[in-house]
Amino acid sequence: MASEAIRATLYIEPGLHQALRLKAASAHRTMSDIVNDAIRAALREDEEDLAAFVLRAEEPSLSYEAFLGKLKADGTL
């Protein structure tokens, strides 16, 4: 673990805590390392989603009702 790590209290559901403990033991890693990696992955995914929104910002929008109408018109519904 990095020396500049900050200690935090998290409340984890009992089943998730048990799964995390078992995964850490079987992978020979700390629970903190696994949680940090999961948080990094979630933040990277958010970053990718935000980048996709920027790239698609100029695309025309289509309302849900219009999309359903399109599906009905082409026989999908």
Secondary structure, DSSP 8 states (H G I E B T S, - for coil): --TT---------HHHHHHHHHHHHHHT--HHHHHHHHHHHHHHHHHHHHHHHHHTTTS----HHHHHHHHHHTT--
